[in-house]
Amino acid sequence: MATRDRRRDTPPPRTGTGEAETLRGFLDYLRASVAAKVDGAPEPEVRTAAVRSGTNLLGLLHHLTCVERAMFLGDDIRDWQATFRAAPTDSVAEVVARYRTAVGSANAVLDGCTDLAAPVPRPGSGAGSGMSAPSVRWALTHMIEETGRHAGHADILRELIDGTTGR
C-alpha cells in the first residue's frame, strides 16, 4: 500500500477512569469523526444516494443532529425517516455547524448530570411526547451505538465520493 493511500486514523481517546468520562470520551470521539467525514465533502455528491436505501452523507449528519436533539434536548421527532434528508438549500457547512451546535447543547445538558442512573433532563421537552426520559447511562450508550453505526456508514460513503479515508 502506498504511503498516500494509508489510513490516517485518530486512535480512540484516553479517558478518565470513571464510567461517565469513558462514555462521554468515546461519544465525543465518534461525534468528531462523523462531523469530519462530512465537513468539506463536495456537492452534489454529499447529498447523492450511493446505496439503494437512499442514504447519503449529508442526510446521515442531519439525522444524527436530530437524534442528539431528541435524546438530550427533548425535541419531538414525528418522522424519523425524514431526518435522513437535509433540505436542498442546506449547505454542507450549515449542516456540519448545526450538528456541532446540537452536540454542544447536548454536552451542556450532560455537564449537569452527576448520576448516570437518573433520567436525562430534557430542557426542551414538554408533557406532549408522553415518553419518559431514559437514564443518562442508557442515553450515552445508545448515542455511542447510533453515532458509531452511522460513522461507519459515513466512512464508506465518503470513500465512495472522493476516496477520503481515515478518521
Residue frames as a rotation matrix with the C-alpha (Angstrom) as fourth column:
MET 1
0.587 0.809 0.000 0.00
0.809 -0.587 0.000 0.00
0.000 0.000 -1.000 0.00
ALA 2
-0.170 -0.631 0.756 1.44
0.573 -0.688 -0.445 3.36
0.802 0.357 0.479 -0.98
THR 3
-0.803 -0.221 -0.554 2.04
0.593 -0.401 -0.698 5.91
-0.068 -0.889 0.453 1.77
ARG 4
-0.884 0.466 0.033 -0.57
-0.452 -0.871 0.194 8.28
0.119 0.157 0.980 0.36
ASP 5
-0.169 0.863 -0.476 -3.23
-0.331 0.405 0.852 5.54
0.928 0.302 0.217 0.49
ARG 6
-0.688 -0.136 -0.713 -2.71
0.529 0.578 -0.621 4.70
0.496 -0.805 -0.326 4.16
ARG 7
0.468 0.884 -0.011 -5.48
0.550 -0.281 0.787 5.43
0.692 -0.374 -0.617 6.61
ARG 8
-0.666 -0.596 0.449 -4.81
0.030 -0.623 -0.782 8.29
0.745 -0.507 0.433 8.95
ASP 9
0.326 0.861 -0.392 -6.96
0.430 0.234 0.872 7.15
0.842 -0.453 -0.294 11.83
THR 10
-0.195 -0.235 0.952 -7.11
-0.745 -0.596 -0.300 9.03
0.638 -0.768 -0.059 15.06
PRO 11
-0.744 -0.102 -0.661 -6.75
0.216 0.898 -0.382 6.49
0.633 -0.427 -0.646 17.86
PRO 12
0.346 0.894 -0.286 -9.54
0.583 0.034 0.812 6.03
0.736 -0.447 -0.509 20.41
PRO 13
0.336 -0.183 0.924 -9.49
-0.445 -0.895 -0.015 8.57
0.830 -0.406 -0.382 23.22
ARG 14
-0.628 -0.420 -0.655 -7.73
0.519 0.400 -0.755 8.20
0.579 -0.815 -0.033 26.50
THR 15
0.244 0.818 0.521 -10.38
-0.095 -0.515 0.852 8.95
0.965 -0.258 -0.048 29.04
GLY 16
-0.234 -0.207 0.950 -10.64
-0.936 -0.217 -0.278 9.27
0.264 -0.954 -0.143 32.78
THR 17
-0.966 -0.214 -0.145 -11.17
-0.162 0.938 -0.305 6.22
0.201 -0.271 -0.941 34.92
GLY 18
-0.561 0.813 0.158 -14.84
-0.255 0.012 -0.967 6.87
-0.788 -0.583 0.200 35.65
GLU 19
-0.316 0.551 0.772 -17.76
0.769 0.626 -0.132 5.46
-0.556 0.552 -0.622 33.71
ALA 20
0.699 0.646 -0.307 -19.15
0.378 -0.698 -0.608 8.87
-0.607 0.309 -0.732 32.75
GLU 21
0.196 -0.706 -0.681 -15.78
-0.606 -0.633 0.482 10.12
-0.771 0.318 -0.551 31.46
THR 22
-0.719 -0.458 0.522 -15.29
0.049 0.717 0.696 6.94
-0.693 0.526 -0.494 29.44
LEU 23
0.017 0.822 0.569 -18.75
0.856 0.282 -0.433 7.05
-0.516 0.495 -0.699 27.87
ARG 24
0.803 0.313 -0.508 -18.55
0.096 -0.908 -0.408 10.75
-0.589 0.279 -0.759 27.08
GLY 25
-0.118 -0.936 -0.332 -15.00
-0.479 -0.239 0.845 10.43
-0.870 0.259 -0.420 25.77
PHE 26
-0.712 -0.124 0.691 -15.97
0.415 0.719 0.557 7.74
-0.566 0.683 -0.461 23.28
LEU 27
0.370 0.898 0.236 -19.14
0.805 -0.183 -0.565 9.56
-0.464 0.399 -0.791 22.26
ASP 28
0.637 -0.171 -0.751 -17.23
-0.244 -0.970 0.013 12.79
-0.731 0.175 -0.660 21.61
TYR 29
-0.505 -0.852 0.138 -14.62
-0.228 0.286 0.931 10.82
-0.833 0.438 -0.339 19.65
LEU 30
-0.439 0.431 0.789 -17.33
0.798 0.591 0.121 9.38
-0.414 0.682 -0.603 17.39
ARG 31
0.646 0.692 -0.323 -19.07
0.501 -0.703 -0.504 12.74
-0.576 0.164 -0.801 17.07
ALA 32
0.204 -0.662 -0.721 -15.85
-0.486 -0.708 0.513 14.39
-0.850 0.245 -0.466 15.89
SER 33
-0.696 -0.492 0.522 -15.20
0.119 0.638 0.761 11.51
-0.708 0.592 -0.385 13.47
VAL 34
-0.062 0.756 0.651 -18.61
0.927 0.286 -0.244 11.69
-0.371 0.588 -0.718 11.79
ALA 35
0.748 0.293 -0.596 -18.53
0.145 -0.948 -0.285 15.51
-0.648 0.127 -0.751 11.54
ALA 36
-0.155 -0.907 -0.391 -15.06
-0.451 -0.287 0.845 15.32
-0.879 0.307 -0.365 9.95
LYS 37
-0.548 0.007 0.836 -16.36
0.564 0.742 0.363 12.82
-0.618 0.670 -0.411 7.37
VAL 38
0.418 0.819 0.393 -18.98
0.880 -0.258 -0.399 15.31
-0.225 0.513 -0.828 6.17
ASP 39
0.577 -0.222 -0.786 -17.01
0.011 -0.960 0.280 18.54
-0.817 -0.170 -0.552 6.56
GLY 40
-0.230 -0.711 -0.665 -15.63
-0.637 -0.406 0.655 19.58
-0.736 0.574 -0.359 3.19
ALA 41
-0.387 0.155 0.909 -17.40
0.525 0.847 0.079 16.85
-0.758 0.508 -0.410 1.20
PRO 42
-0.973 -0.105 -0.206 -18.14
-0.098 -0.621 0.778 18.01
-0.210 0.777 0.594 -2.34
GLU 43
0.055 0.991 -0.119 -21.55
-0.296 -0.098 -0.950 18.93
-0.954 0.088 0.288 -3.77
PRO 44
0.095 0.960 0.264 -23.66
-0.912 -0.022 0.409 17.37
0.399 -0.280 0.873 -5.17
GLU 45
-0.235 -0.253 -0.939 -22.09
-0.135 0.965 -0.226 14.03
0.963 0.073 -0.260 -4.19
VAL 46
-0.962 -0.194 0.191 -22.52
-0.196 0.008 -0.981 14.72
0.189 -0.981 -0.046 -0.46
ARG 47
-0.367 0.904 0.221 -26.31
-0.662 -0.087 -0.744 14.52
-0.653 -0.419 0.631 -0.90
THR 48
0.016 0.306 -0.952 -26.41
-0.905 0.409 0.117 11.90
0.425 0.860 0.283 -3.64
ALA 49
0.675 0.295 0.677 -27.54
-0.586 0.771 0.248 8.43
-0.449 -0.564 0.693 -2.60
ALA 50
-0.279 -0.852 -0.442 -24.74
-0.955 0.293 0.038 5.91
0.098 0.433 -0.896 -3.01
VAL 51
-0.985 0.045 0.166 -26.81
0.008 0.976 -0.219 2.91
-0.172 -0.214 -0.962 -1.96
ARG 52
-0.625 0.779 0.059 -30.30
0.358 0.219 0.908 1.66
0.694 0.588 -0.415 -2.83
SER 53
-0.129 0.599 -0.790 -31.73
0.990 0.027 -0.141 2.73
-0.064 -0.800 -0.597 0.54
GLY 54
0.592 0.326 0.737 -31.18
0.493 -0.870 -0.013 6.36
0.637 0.371 -0.676 -0.48
THR 55
0.698 -0.377 -0.610 -28.65
0.558 -0.249 0.792 7.02
-0.450 -0.892 0.036 2.28
ASN 56
0.472 -0.606 0.640 -26.34
0.413 -0.490 -0.768 9.94
0.779 0.627 0.019 1.62
LEU 57
-0.399 -0.814 -0.422 -23.57
0.770 -0.048 -0.636 11.56
0.498 -0.578 0.646 3.63
LEU 58
-0.813 0.108 0.573 -25.28
-0.248 -0.953 -0.172 14.87
0.527 -0.282 0.802 4.34
GLY 59
0.223 0.974 -0.048 -28.50
-0.470 0.151 0.870 13.12
0.854 -0.172 0.491 5.31
LEU 60
0.191 -0.234 -0.953 -26.65
0.659 0.751 -0.053 10.97
0.728 -0.618 0.297 7.85
LEU 61
-0.815 -0.555 -0.168 -25.32
0.500 -0.527 -0.687 14.03
0.293 -0.644 0.707 9.65
HIS 62
-0.504 0.733 0.457 -28.72
-0.591 -0.679 0.436 15.72
0.630 -0.050 0.775 9.55
HIS 63
0.415 0.643 -0.644 -30.20
0.003 0.706 0.708 12.55
0.910 -0.296 0.291 11.10
LEU 64
-0.168 -0.558 -0.813 -27.57
0.843 0.347 -0.412 12.48
0.512 -0.754 0.412 13.86
THR 65
-0.895 -0.057 0.442 -28.34
-0.098 -0.942 -0.320 16.14
0.435 -0.330 0.838 14.62
CYS 66
0.012 0.991 0.135 -31.99
-0.631 -0.097 0.769 15.20
0.775 -0.095 0.624 15.10
VAL 67
0.381 0.079 -0.921 -31.09
0.440 0.861 0.256 12.23
0.813 -0.503 0.293 17.30
GLU 68
-0.686 -0.678 -0.264 -28.85
0.594 -0.313 -0.741 14.42
0.420 -0.665 0.617 19.52
ARG 69
-0.763 0.428 0.484 -31.61
-0.471 -0.881 0.036 17.00
0.442 -0.200 0.874 19.83
ALA 70
0.293 0.909 -0.298 -34.28
-0.400 0.399 0.825 14.38
0.868 -0.123 0.481 20.59
MET 71
0.207 -0.262 -0.943 -32.19
0.610 0.788 -0.085 12.48
0.765 -0.558 0.322 23.12
PHE 72
-0.475 -0.596 -0.648 -30.70
0.874 -0.230 -0.429 15.35
0.106 -0.770 0.630 25.09
LEU 73
-0.998 0.059 -0.023 -32.80
-0.058 -0.997 -0.059 18.43
-0.026 -0.058 0.998 24.28
GLY 74
-0.509 0.852 0.118 -36.27
0.197 0.249 -0.948 16.94
-0.838 -0.460 -0.295 24.16
ASP 75
-0.590 0.325 -0.740 -37.11
-0.787 -0.435 0.437 17.60
-0.180 0.840 0.512 20.50
ASP 76
0.027 0.707 0.707 -40.16
-0.168 0.700 -0.694 15.62
-0.985 -0.100 0.138 19.45
ILE 77
-0.775 -0.346 -0.529 -39.43
-0.581 0.060 0.812 13.88
-0.249 0.936 -0.248 16.14
ARG 78
0.186 0.957 0.222 -42.56
-0.615 0.290 -0.733 12.69
-0.766 0.000 0.643 14.35
ASP 79
0.987 0.125 -0.101 -40.98
-0.152 0.521 -0.840 11.28
-0.053 0.844 0.534 11.16
TRP 80
0.374 -0.908 0.188 -37.59
-0.136 0.147 0.980 9.66
-0.917 -0.392 -0.069 11.67
GLN 81
0.226 -0.282 0.932 -37.28
0.877 0.475 -0.070 8.69
-0.423 0.834 0.355 8.00
ALA 82
0.855 0.161 0.494 -37.47
0.400 -0.810 -0.428 12.37
0.331 0.563 -0.757 7.05
THR 83
0.807 -0.581 -0.106 -34.45
-0.282 -0.537 0.795 13.11
-0.519 -0.612 -0.597 9.26
PHE 84
0.132 -0.785 0.605 -32.23
0.549 0.566 0.615 11.26
-0.825 0.251 0.505 6.78
ARG 85
0.134 -0.053 0.990 -32.64
0.939 -0.312 -0.144 14.07
0.317 0.949 0.008 4.24
ALA 86
-0.514 -0.320 -0.796 -31.13
0.522 -0.853 0.005 17.50
-0.680 -0.413 0.605 4.58
ALA 87
0.587 0.731 -0.348 -33.02
0.197 -0.546 -0.814 20.35
-0.785 0.410 -0.465 2.96
PRO 88
0.502 -0.376 0.779 -31.90
0.863 0.165 -0.477 21.03
0.051 0.912 0.407 -0.62
THR 89
0.717 -0.190 0.671 -30.94
0.008 -0.960 -0.280 24.56
0.697 0.206 -0.687 0.38
ASP 90
0.895 -0.418 0.157 -28.70
-0.178 -0.011 0.984 23.43
-0.410 -0.908 -0.085 3.27
SER 91
0.429 -0.842 -0.326 -25.01
-0.658 -0.044 -0.752 23.71
0.619 0.537 -0.573 2.56
VAL 92
0.269 -0.458 -0.847 -22.50
0.473 0.829 -0.298 21.21
0.839 -0.320 0.440 3.91
ALA 93
-0.746 -0.629 0.220 -21.11
0.163 -0.491 -0.856 23.90
0.646 -0.602 0.469 6.22
GLU 94
-0.261 0.735 0.626 -24.59
-0.825 -0.506 0.250 24.67
0.501 -0.451 0.739 7.59
VAL 95
0.687 0.531 -0.497 -25.40
-0.254 0.816 0.520 21.03
0.681 -0.231 0.695 8.34
VAL 96
-0.065 -0.802 -0.593 -22.00
0.614 0.437 -0.658 20.49
0.787 -0.407 0.464 10.00
ALA 97
-0.781 -0.224 0.583 -22.44
-0.209 -0.786 -0.582 23.67
0.588 -0.577 0.567 12.06
ARG 98
0.182 0.926 0.331 -25.93
-0.812 -0.049 0.582 22.60
0.555 -0.374 0.743 13.18
TYR 99
0.582 -0.053 -0.811 -24.57
0.253 0.960 0.119 19.22
0.773 -0.275 0.572 14.22
ARG 100
-0.472 -0.854 -0.221 -21.76
0.537 -0.079 -0.840 20.79
0.700 -0.515 0.495 16.21
THR 101
-0.560 0.372 0.740 -24.23
-0.616 -0.784 -0.071 23.19
0.554 -0.496 0.668 17.85
ALA 102
0.566 0.803 -0.186 -26.53
-0.512 0.519 0.684 20.29
0.646 -0.292 0.705 18.79
VAL 103
0.260 -0.574 -0.777 -23.56
0.578 0.737 -0.350 18.39
0.773 -0.358 0.524 20.24
GLY 104
-0.749 -0.561 0.353 -22.51
0.112 -0.632 -0.766 21.46
0.653 -0.534 0.537 22.24
SER 105
-0.158 0.793 0.589 -26.04
-0.842 -0.420 0.339 21.89
0.515 -0.442 0.734 23.60
ALA 106
0.685 0.368 -0.629 -26.26
-0.094 0.900 0.425 18.17
0.723 -0.232 0.651 24.42
ASN 107
-0.175 -0.845 -0.505 -22.93
0.616 0.307 -0.726 18.34
0.769 -0.438 0.467 26.23
ALA 108
-0.664 0.010 0.748 -24.16
-0.430 -0.823 -0.371 21.33
0.612 -0.568 0.551 28.23
VAL 109
0.487 0.861 0.146 -27.07
-0.706 0.289 0.647 19.19
0.514 -0.418 0.749 29.43
LEU 110
0.617 -0.291 -0.732 -24.73
0.331 0.939 -0.094 16.29
0.714 -0.185 0.675 30.19
ASP 111
-0.449 -0.838 0.311 -22.38
0.076 -0.382 -0.921 18.56
0.891 -0.390 0.235 32.13
GLY 112
-0.299 0.423 0.855 -25.11
-0.878 -0.473 -0.073 18.93
0.373 -0.773 0.513 34.73
CYS 113
0.713 0.583 -0.391 -25.67
-0.433 0.804 0.408 15.18
0.552 -0.121 0.825 35.08
THR 114
-0.224 -0.815 0.534 -23.91
-0.955 0.073 -0.289 13.65
0.196 -0.575 -0.794 38.07
ASP 115
-0.259 0.246 0.934 -25.93
-0.438 0.832 -0.340 10.42
-0.861 -0.498 -0.108 38.34
LEU 116
-0.865 -0.158 -0.476 -25.82
-0.501 0.291 0.815 8.07
0.009 0.944 -0.331 35.36
ALA 117
-0.789 0.614 -0.021 -28.92
0.613 0.784 -0.101 6.27
-0.045 -0.092 -0.995 36.64
ALA 118
-0.317 0.680 -0.661 -31.01
0.132 -0.659 -0.740 9.47
-0.939 -0.322 0.120 36.69
PRO 119
0.460 0.529 0.713 -33.22
0.797 0.109 -0.594 10.36
-0.392 0.841 -0.371 33.73
VAL 120
-0.600 -0.617 0.509 -31.79
0.788 -0.564 0.246 12.70
0.136 0.549 0.825 31.12
PRO 121
-0.087 0.574 -0.814 -33.01
0.425 -0.718 -0.551 16.20
-0.901 -0.394 -0.182 31.96
ARG 122
-0.415 0.019 0.909 -34.53
0.907 -0.068 0.416 17.39
0.070 0.997 0.011 28.71
PRO 123
-0.728 0.050 -0.684 -34.88
0.269 -0.897 -0.352 21.15
-0.631 -0.440 0.639 28.86
GLY 124
-0.823 0.382 -0.420 -36.98
-0.568 -0.557 0.606 21.41
-0.003 0.737 0.676 25.72
SER 125
-0.773 0.528 -0.352 -39.37
0.324 0.805 0.497 18.58
0.545 0.270 -0.793 26.46
GLY 126
-0.496 0.719 0.487 -42.91
-0.847 -0.525 -0.087 19.11
0.193 -0.456 0.869 27.49
ALA 127
-0.390 0.433 0.813 -45.66
-0.419 0.703 -0.575 16.80
-0.820 -0.564 -0.093 28.56
GLY 128
0.313 0.652 -0.690 -46.73
-0.877 -0.080 -0.474 16.32
-0.364 0.754 0.547 24.94
SER 129
-0.320 -0.506 -0.801 -44.49
-0.835 0.550 -0.013 13.42
0.447 0.665 -0.598 23.94
GLY 130
0.701 0.688 0.186 -45.76
-0.683 0.573 0.453 11.05
0.205 -0.445 0.872 26.62
MET 131
0.576 -0.576 -0.580 -42.39
0.348 0.815 -0.463 9.27
0.740 0.065 0.670 26.77
SER 132
0.938 -0.333 -0.097 -40.27
-0.011 -0.306 0.952 9.32
-0.347 -0.892 -0.291 29.88
ALA 133
0.497 -0.837 -0.229 -36.62
-0.809 -0.352 -0.471 10.20
0.313 0.419 -0.852 29.52
PRO 134
0.689 -0.341 -0.640 -34.13
0.300 0.937 -0.178 7.32
0.660 -0.069 0.748 29.60
SER 135
0.744 -0.534 -0.402 -31.31
0.405 -0.119 0.907 7.18
-0.532 -0.837 0.128 32.11
VAL 136
0.589 -0.636 -0.498 -28.19
-0.726 -0.688 0.019 9.17
-0.355 0.350 -0.867 31.31
ARG 137
-0.352 -0.741 0.572 -26.26
-0.391 0.672 0.629 5.87
-0.850 -0.002 -0.526 31.10
TRP 138
0.094 0.475 0.875 -28.72
0.627 0.655 -0.423 4.44
-0.774 0.588 -0.237 28.56
ALA 139
0.927 0.299 -0.229 -28.74
0.053 -0.706 -0.707 7.66
-0.372 0.643 -0.670 26.54
LEU 140
0.233 -0.922 -0.310 -24.95
-0.829 -0.354 0.432 7.81
-0.508 0.156 -0.847 26.36
THR 141
-0.461 -0.390 0.797 -24.69
-0.040 0.907 0.420 4.13
-0.887 0.162 -0.434 25.43
HIS 142
0.425 0.699 0.576 -27.39
0.628 0.231 -0.743 4.49
-0.652 0.677 -0.341 22.78
MET 143
0.882 -0.098 -0.461 -25.72
-0.324 -0.837 -0.442 7.58
-0.342 0.539 -0.770 21.31
ILE 144
-0.219 -0.972 0.088 -22.38
-0.654 0.213 0.726 5.74
-0.724 0.102 -0.682 21.12
GLU 145
-0.332 0.171 0.928 -24.13
0.448 0.894 -0.005 2.92
-0.830 0.414 -0.373 19.24
GLU 146
0.691 0.707 0.150 -26.12
0.496 -0.313 -0.810 5.26
-0.525 0.634 -0.567 16.98
THR 147
0.694 -0.481 -0.535 -23.20
-0.591 -0.805 -0.043 7.56
-0.411 0.346 -0.843 16.18
GLY 148
-0.327 -0.867 0.377 -20.77
-0.466 0.495 0.733 4.67
-0.822 0.064 -0.566 15.73
ARG 149
0.010 0.436 0.900 -23.12
0.607 0.713 -0.352 2.88
-0.795 0.550 -0.257 13.35
HIS 150
0.902 0.416 0.114 -23.60
0.348 -0.546 -0.762 5.96
-0.255 0.727 -0.637 11.21
ALA 151
0.382 -0.857 -0.345 -19.92
-0.680 -0.513 0.523 6.89
-0.626 0.035 -0.779 11.40
GLY 152
-0.404 -0.489 0.773 -19.22
0.112 0.812 0.572 3.54
-0.908 0.318 -0.274 9.74
HIS 153
0.453 0.630 0.631 -21.77
0.773 0.075 -0.630 4.33
-0.444 0.773 -0.453 7.05
ALA 154
0.911 -0.106 -0.398 -20.18
-0.197 -0.960 -0.197 7.76
-0.361 0.258 -0.896 6.60
ASP 155
-0.066 -0.988 0.137 -16.71
-0.354 0.152 0.923 6.18
-0.933 0.013 -0.360 6.23
ILE 156
-0.324 -0.010 0.946 -17.92
0.659 0.715 0.234 4.12
-0.679 0.699 -0.225 3.30
LEU 157
0.688 0.673 0.272 -19.97
0.672 -0.450 -0.588 6.89
-0.273 0.587 -0.762 1.68
ARG 158
0.704 -0.471 -0.531 -17.11
-0.400 -0.881 0.252 9.40
-0.587 0.035 -0.809 1.87
GLU 159
-0.356 -0.863 0.359 -14.65
-0.116 0.422 0.899 6.93
-0.927 0.278 -0.250 0.39
LEU 160
-0.038 0.426 0.904 -17.08
0.882 0.440 -0.171 6.29
-0.471 0.790 -0.392 -2.49
ILE 161
0.877 0.422 -0.230 -17.40
0.301 -0.855 -0.422 10.06
-0.374 0.301 -0.877 -3.08
ASP 162
0.820 -0.572 -0.028 -13.76
-0.479 -0.659 -0.580 11.11
0.313 0.489 -0.814 -3.26
GLY 163
0.354 -0.702 -0.618 -11.54
0.221 0.705 -0.674 8.38
0.909 0.102 0.405 -1.82
THR 164
-0.163 -0.408 0.898 -11.13
-0.745 -0.545 -0.383 10.05
0.646 -0.732 -0.215 1.57
THR 165
0.387 0.207 -0.899 -10.42
0.341 0.873 0.348 7.50
0.857 -0.441 0.267 4.31
GLY 166
-0.632 -0.658 -0.409 -9.45
0.565 -0.030 -0.825 7.61
0.531 -0.752 0.390 7.96
ARG 167
0.470 0.753 -0.460 -10.84
0.865 -0.290 0.409 9.49
0.175 -0.590 -0.788 10.92
